[in-house]
Amino acid sequence: MPEMENPKRPIWMAPDSRAVFIIDQRKLPQQMVIAALTTVDDVIYAITELMVRGAPLIGVTGAYGLYVAAGNTPGDFPSNEYLAREALRIKAARPTAVNLEWAVDRTLAVVLSENTAKGRIDAARREAAAIAEEEAENSRNIGRYGLALIERLSREKKGAPVNILTHCNAGRLACIERGTATAPIYAAHEKGIDVHVWVDETRPLNQGSRLTAWELGMENIPHTVIADNTGGHLMQQGMVDIVIVGSDRSTLTGDVANKIGTYLKALAAHDNNVPFYVALPSSTFDRQIRDGVADIPIELRDPDEVRYMPGFEKTGGSLLVPENSPAANYAFDVTPARLVTGFITERGVCPAEEAAIRAILDEKP
């Protein structure tokens, strides 16, 4: 696909509904490249290779994957068995982010309730679009609730800049629209509150320095890119007022799986009495797992993402380590609930405690 102007969302349907278009996030910020997903293999490749990433966007992409599957049925009718098999393939693309399984299962249930080929294809398209709209609205509400936290800090600082540290990319590229961790920042900036964002580079794939910095720059929000290990020093020096990160999967007991390095930021925040908030839609809570450290699956990715710069390049990139040195590439870590000040959800803000989380989600014990 050719380069093009910056679209408003990272995923959308083609006008003729024959393809799903995405921003290839591997190419940013140097290029704005659009890719077309026309087969289930395309969808799986896009998720696995991080052409799309971020829990809400992965979920929406998986839902559209069911639409692609229904339209590519090998016979005249997308059977239950065929759709269930394709759903399993899509869900296996990335194991840590719970939104993928949630969105695919939700879409599959709707599709299987239809009895005609056209009905199943149309239902998949409608449900995927509905999930996308819900995630966009979630982001707006997360911004609204998170804004109150930044407003309070601004009052306490008598209008001096509120310094926010974030990790990885939990912005519109990951979340359809305004993002999760960045949504309160956008809301504060639009209200005229003086904010400054410390942007972790987020090795090995640099989602912070490539994507979050690009997004903030597009909105003219003051920010500074820092090496991943700088956050602790900034907190010691009183240069961070609040940490806001996203999540790929969180438990109802308050444990948080997010991009590798998040746990270390939480430890530093705890040691320096800096509030540490996790912004996420309710779809990112895993209702089945109670012990995040023990039970959340942690994706182990290609070690060449660590060995080479830029991380996505398997050939032609710069080798960063001795040629024969092995590398390990854990994509996520888990921050225990004891280190989390609270959650910012589309339904409000709550502490990282099971009773409070269940109450805000209207979940029974």
C-alpha positions as CSV (number, residue, x, y, z in Angstrom):
1,M,0.0,0.0,0.0
2,P,1.2,3.5,-0.6
3,E,2.1,6.1,1.9
4,M,-0.8,8.5,2.8
5,E,-1.8,11.3,5.1
6,N,-2.4,10.5,8.8
7,P,-5.8,8.8,9.2
8,K,-7.8,9.5,12.3
9,R,-7.9,5.9,13.5
10,P,-5.4,3.0,13.3
11,I,-8.0,0.6,11.7
12,W,-11.0,1.1,9.4
13,M,-13.0,-0.7,6.8
14,A,-12.4,-0.1,3.1
15,P,-15.3,1.8,1.4
16,D,-16.3,-1.3,-0.5
17,S,-16.0,-3.5,2.7
18,R,-13.6,-5.9,0.9
19,A,-10.6,-5.2,3.1
20,V,-9.7,-3.9,6.5
21,F,-7.1,-1.1,6.5
22,I,-4.5,-0.5,9.2
23,I,-1.6,1.8,9.9
24,D,1.6,-0.3,9.8
25,Q,3.0,0.9,13.1
26,R,6.4,-0.6,12.4
27,K,7.0,2.2,9.9
28,L,6.3,5.1,12.2
29,P,7.4,7.8,12.7
30,Q,9.4,7.9,9.4
31,Q,6.6,6.7,7.2
32,M,2.8,6.6,7.2
33,V,2.1,3.3,5.5
34,I,-1.3,1.7,5.2
35,A,-1.7,-2.1,4.8
36,A,-4.8,-4.0,3.7
37,L,-5.9,-7.1,5.5
38,T,-7.8,-9.4,3.2
39,T,-7.2,-12.9,4.7
40,V,-7.1,-14.3,8.2
41,D,-3.3,-15.0,7.6
42,D,-3.0,-11.2,7.0
43,V,-4.7,-10.5,10.3
44,I,-2.6,-12.9,12.2
45,Y,0.6,-11.6,10.7
46,A,-0.4,-8.0,11.5
47,I,-1.0,-8.9,15.1
48,T,2.0,-11.1,15.6
49,E,4.5,-8.8,13.8
50,L,3.2,-5.7,15.6
51,M,1.8,-3.9,12.6
52,V,-1.0,-3.4,15.1
53,R,-0.4,-3.4,18.9
54,G,-2.0,-2.3,22.1
55,A,-4.7,-4.3,23.8
56,P,-7.8,-2.5,22.6
57,L,-6.6,-2.2,19.0
58,I,-5.5,-5.9,19.0
59,G,-9.0,-6.8,20.2
60,V,-10.7,-4.8,17.4
61,T,-8.3,-6.2,14.8
62,G,-9.2,-9.7,16.0
63,A,-12.9,-8.9,15.7
64,Y,-12.4,-7.7,12.2
65,G,-10.5,-10.9,11.6
66,L,-13.7,-12.9,12.1
67,Y,-15.3,-10.7,9.5
68,V,-12.5,-11.5,7.1
69,A,-12.8,-15.2,7.9
70,A,-16.6,-15.2,7.2
71,G,-16.0,-13.5,3.9
72,N,-13.3,-16.0,2.9
73,T,-15.2,-19.1,3.7
74,P,-14.1,-22.1,1.5
75,G,-17.7,-23.0,0.7
76,D,-20.9,-21.2,0.3
77,F,-21.6,-21.0,4.0
78,P,-19.2,-20.1,6.8
79,S,-19.8,-23.1,9.1
80,N,-19.6,-23.2,12.8
81,E,-16.5,-25.5,12.6
82,Y,-14.7,-23.3,10.1
83,L,-15.4,-20.1,12.1
84,A,-14.4,-21.6,15.4
85,R,-11.1,-22.9,13.9
86,E,-10.3,-19.5,12.5
87,A,-11.2,-17.8,15.8
88,L,-8.7,-20.1,17.6
89,R,-6.0,-19.2,15.1
90,I,-6.6,-15.5,15.6
91,K,-6.7,-15.7,19.4
92,A,-3.3,-17.5,19.4
93,A,-1.6,-14.6,17.6
94,R,-0.6,-12.9,20.9
95,P,-1.2,-14.6,24.3
96,T,-0.8,-11.8,26.8
97,A,-3.4,-9.2,25.8
98,V,-6.8,-10.4,27.0
99,N,-8.7,-8.1,24.7
100,L,-7.9,-10.3,21.7
101,E,-9.7,-13.4,23.1
102,W,-12.5,-11.3,24.5
103,A,-13.3,-9.5,21.2
104,V,-13.0,-12.6,19.1
105,D,-15.2,-14.7,21.4
106,R,-17.8,-11.9,21.5
107,T,-17.9,-11.5,17.7
108,L,-18.0,-15.3,17.2
109,A,-21.0,-15.6,19.5
110,V,-22.9,-13.0,17.5
111,V,-21.9,-14.5,14.1
112,L,-23.0,-18.0,15.1
113,S,-26.5,-16.7,16.0
114,E,-27.1,-16.1,12.3
115,N,-28.3,-18.8,9.9
116,T,-27.3,-17.4,6.5
117,A,-24.0,-16.7,4.9
118,K,-24.9,-13.0,4.3
119,G,-26.2,-12.8,7.8
120,R,-23.0,-14.1,9.3
121,I,-20.8,-11.8,7.3
122,D,-22.9,-8.7,8.0
123,A,-23.0,-9.6,11.7
124,A,-19.3,-9.9,11.9
125,R,-18.8,-6.5,10.3
126,R,-21.4,-4.9,12.6
127,E,-20.0,-6.4,15.8
128,A,-16.4,-5.5,14.9
129,A,-17.4,-1.9,14.2
130,A,-19.4,-1.8,17.4
131,I,-16.4,-2.9,19.4
132,A,-14.3,-0.2,17.8
133,E,-16.9,2.4,18.6
134,E,-17.1,1.2,22.2
135,E,-13.3,1.3,22.6
136,A,-13.2,4.9,21.2
137,E,-15.9,5.9,23.7
138,N,-14.0,4.1,26.5
139,S,-10.9,6.2,25.7
140,R,-12.9,9.4,25.9
141,N,-14.4,8.5,29.3
142,I,-11.0,7.3,30.6
143,G,-9.7,10.8,29.7
144,R,-12.6,12.4,31.5
145,Y,-12.0,10.5,34.7
146,G,-8.3,10.8,34.6
147,L,-8.4,14.5,34.0
148,A,-9.6,15.0,37.7
149,L,-6.3,13.5,38.9
150,I,-4.2,15.9,36.8
151,E,-6.4,18.9,37.8
152,R,-5.8,18.1,41.4
153,L,-2.0,18.0,40.9
154,S,-2.1,21.3,39.0
155,R,-4.0,23.0,41.8
156,E,-1.5,21.6,44.3
157,K,1.4,22.9,42.2
158,K,-0.4,26.3,41.8
159,G,-0.4,26.0,38.0
160,A,3.2,24.8,37.5
161,P,3.6,22.1,34.9
162,V,2.3,18.6,35.9
163,N,5.0,16.1,35.0
164,I,3.6,12.8,33.9
165,L,5.7,9.7,33.1
166,T,4.4,7.0,30.8
167,H,5.8,3.8,29.5
168,C,5.3,2.2,26.0
169,N,2.5,3.5,23.9
170,A,-1.0,3.6,25.2
171,G,-2.2,6.3,22.9
172,R,-4.6,6.5,20.0
173,L,-2.4,4.1,17.9
174,A,-3.1,1.4,20.5
175,C,-6.7,2.3,21.3
176,I,-8.7,3.4,18.3
177,E,-8.8,7.0,19.5
178,R,-7.4,9.1,22.4
179,G,-5.8,6.1,24.1
180,T,-5.8,5.0,27.7
181,A,-2.7,6.4,29.5
182,T,-2.6,9.4,27.2
183,A,-6.4,10.2,27.3
184,P,-6.2,12.1,30.6
185,I,-3.1,14.0,29.2
186,Y,-5.1,15.0,26.0
187,A,-8.0,16.1,28.2
188,A,-5.8,18.2,30.5
189,H,-4.0,19.8,27.6
190,E,-7.3,20.7,25.9
191,K,-8.5,22.3,29.1
192,G,-5.4,24.5,29.3
193,I,-3.6,22.7,32.1
194,D,0.2,22.9,31.8
195,V,1.5,19.4,31.4
196,H,4.8,17.8,30.4
197,V,5.2,14.1,29.6
198,W,8.3,12.0,30.2
199,V,8.3,9.4,27.5
200,D,10.1,6.2,28.1
201,E,11.8,5.0,24.9
202,T,10.5,1.4,25.8
203,R,13.1,-0.9,24.4
204,P,13.5,-3.1,22.5
205,L,10.9,-1.8,20.0
206,N,10.8,1.8,21.1
207,Q,7.1,2.2,21.2
208,G,7.5,5.2,23.4
209,S,10.2,7.1,21.4
210,R,8.7,6.2,18.1
211,L,4.9,6.2,18.7
212,T,4.0,8.1,21.9
213,A,6.4,10.9,21.1
214,W,4.9,11.1,17.6
215,E,1.4,11.2,18.9
216,L,2.2,13.9,21.5
217,G,4.0,16.0,18.9
218,M,1.0,15.9,16.6
219,E,-1.0,17.4,19.5
220,N,1.7,20.0,20.4
221,I,1.9,18.5,24.0
222,P,5.3,19.2,25.7
223,H,7.2,16.0,26.1
224,T,10.8,14.7,26.6
225,V,12.0,11.3,25.4
226,I,14.1,9.5,28.0
227,A,16.1,6.2,28.2
228,D,14.1,3.5,30.0
229,N,16.3,3.5,33.1
230,T,15.9,7.3,33.7
231,G,12.6,7.2,35.4
232,G,13.9,6.2,38.9
233,H,16.3,9.2,38.9
234,L,13.6,11.6,37.9
235,M,11.4,10.4,40.7
236,Q,14.2,10.7,43.2
237,Q,14.7,14.3,42.1
238,G,11.0,15.2,42.4
239,M,10.6,15.6,38.7
240,V,7.6,13.2,38.3
241,D,4.2,14.0,39.7
242,I,2.3,11.0,38.5
243,V,2.9,7.8,36.5
244,I,0.2,6.7,34.1
245,V,0.6,3.5,32.1
246,G,-1.7,1.2,30.1
247,S,-2.3,-2.5,30.5
248,D,-2.6,-5.6,28.3
249,R,-4.3,-7.7,31.0
250,S,-5.2,-6.9,34.6
251,T,-6.8,-9.2,37.2
252,L,-9.8,-8.4,39.3
253,T,-7.4,-8.6,42.3
254,G,-5.4,-5.6,40.9
255,D,-2.3,-7.2,39.3
256,V,-1.3,-5.5,36.0
257,A,0.5,-7.0,32.9
258,N,2.0,-4.3,30.7
259,K,5.0,-3.7,28.5
260,I,8.3,-5.0,30.0
261,G,9.8,-2.4,32.3
262,T,6.5,-1.3,33.8
263,Y,7.2,-3.2,37.0
264,L,10.4,-1.4,37.6
265,K,8.7,2.0,37.1
266,A,6.1,0.9,39.7
267,L,8.9,0.0,42.2
268,A,10.5,3.3,41.7
269,A,7.2,5.2,42.1
270,H,6.4,3.3,45.3
271,D,9.9,4.1,46.8
272,N,9.4,7.8,46.0
273,N,5.8,8.2,46.9
274,V,4.8,9.0,43.3
275,P,1.2,7.9,42.5
276,F,1.1,5.0,40.0
277,Y,-2.1,4.7,37.9
278,V,-3.1,2.2,35.3
279,A,-5.5,3.4,32.6
280,L,-7.6,0.7,30.9
281,P,-11.0,-0.2,29.6
282,S,-13.0,-2.8,31.5
283,S,-12.5,-5.2,28.6
284,T,-8.8,-5.5,29.7
285,F,-9.7,-7.0,33.0
286,D,-9.4,-10.8,33.1
287,R,-12.2,-12.3,35.1
288,Q,-10.6,-15.7,35.3
289,I,-7.1,-15.1,36.7
290,R,-6.5,-14.1,40.3
291,D,-2.7,-14.3,40.6
292,G,-1.2,-12.2,37.8
293,V,2.4,-13.0,38.5
294,A,1.8,-16.7,38.5
295,D,-0.9,-17.1,35.9
296,I,-0.7,-14.4,33.2
297,P,1.1,-15.8,30.2
298,I,4.1,-13.7,29.2
299,E,4.9,-13.6,25.5
300,L,8.5,-14.4,24.7
301,R,9.3,-12.8,21.3
302,D,12.1,-13.1,18.8
303,P,15.5,-12.4,20.4
304,D,16.6,-10.5,17.3
305,E,14.3,-7.7,18.4
306,V,16.8,-7.2,21.2
307,R,19.9,-7.9,19.2
308,Y,19.3,-5.5,16.4
309,M,18.4,-1.8,16.0
310,P,15.8,-1.0,14.8
311,G,14.1,-3.8,16.5
312,F,11.7,-4.7,13.7
313,E,14.5,-5.2,11.1
314,K,15.7,-8.8,10.8
315,T,18.1,-7.9,8.0
316,G,19.9,-4.6,7.3
317,G,19.6,-3.3,10.9
318,S,22.5,-2.5,13.2
319,L,23.7,-5.4,15.3
320,L,23.9,-4.2,18.9
321,V,25.5,-7.2,20.6
322,P,28.4,-9.5,19.9
323,E,27.4,-11.7,17.0
324,N,27.3,-14.9,19.0
325,S,25.7,-13.5,22.1
326,P,22.2,-14.9,22.8
327,A,19.4,-12.6,23.9
328,A,16.0,-13.0,25.7
329,N,13.0,-10.9,24.8
330,Y,10.2,-11.0,27.3
331,A,7.5,-8.7,26.0
332,F,5.6,-8.0,29.3
333,D,6.0,-8.1,33.1
334,V,3.4,-8.1,35.9
335,T,3.1,-5.3,38.5
336,P,1.5,-6.6,41.7
337,A,-1.5,-4.8,43.0
338,R,0.4,-3.5,46.1
339,L,2.3,-1.2,43.9
340,V,-0.7,0.2,42.0
341,T,-2.3,3.4,43.4
342,G,-5.4,2.9,41.3
343,F,-7.1,2.2,38.0
344,I,-8.6,4.8,35.6
345,T,-11.4,3.1,33.7
346,E,-14.2,4.3,31.5
347,R,-16.5,3.8,34.6
348,G,-14.4,5.8,37.0
349,V,-11.3,5.7,39.2
350,C,-10.8,3.0,41.9
351,P,-8.0,1.6,44.1
352,A,-6.3,-1.6,43.1
353,E,-8.4,-3.7,45.5
354,E,-10.7,-6.5,44.4
355,A,-13.8,-5.2,46.1
356,A,-13.4,-1.7,44.6
357,I,-12.6,-3.1,41.1
358,R,-15.7,-5.4,41.2
359,A,-17.8,-2.5,42.4
360,I,-16.8,-0.2,39.6
361,L,-17.3,-3.0,37.1
362,D,-20.5,-4.1,38.7
363,E,-19.1,-7.6,39.1
364,K,-20.3,-10.0,41.8
365,P,-17.7,-11.9,43.9
